[in-house]
Amino acid sequence: MPATTLSKTAAHDPRVFDLDQLSLRELNQALHNLAPGSNETAWEVLNPKG
């Protein structure tokens, strides 16, 4: 699956965030939107330099 958007395919798969498609601000907002006590710790950031 190409990582062109924020995606999550299964409970144990990392959330993939492609900074070539989305902004750093959007990644930051997604991280802040995690529920308190969330166990969602696996994130993969593609194209970190945009």
N, C-alpha and C positions, 0 to 999 in steps of 0.2 A: 504494500500500500504506500503510495507516495505521501510524504509528510508535507502537505501544502497548507494544512490548517491544524489547529489544535485538535488532536484526536486521541481517543482512548479505545482500544479494541477489546480488552479483557481486563478483569480485575487485577491481574498480576503484571500486565504490560505497562510500560512507562507511558506517560503522556508525552507526546511528541509535539514540539513547538518549533516551527521553522521561521527563523527571524528574517529569512529572505521573503517570506509571504506576510508575516505579521510583525507588529512593532514590539520593541522592548517594553514599551508602556503596557501593551496588551498582555505580555508574559507576566509582568509585575502584577497587573490586576488579577490575572488568573490565580497567581500564588496567594494574593491577599484574599481572594474569594473562597479559599479552602475553609471548611468548617473547623472550628476549634476542636482539637483532638483528632483531626483527620489522620488516617494512616496512609494517605496518598503521598508517598515520598519518592516515587520513581518518576523522574522527569528526564527527557532527553531534549536538548536544545541543539537544533541543526543550524548551520550557518551563523555562528555566534557573532560574526562581524557584519552580518546583514548582507 
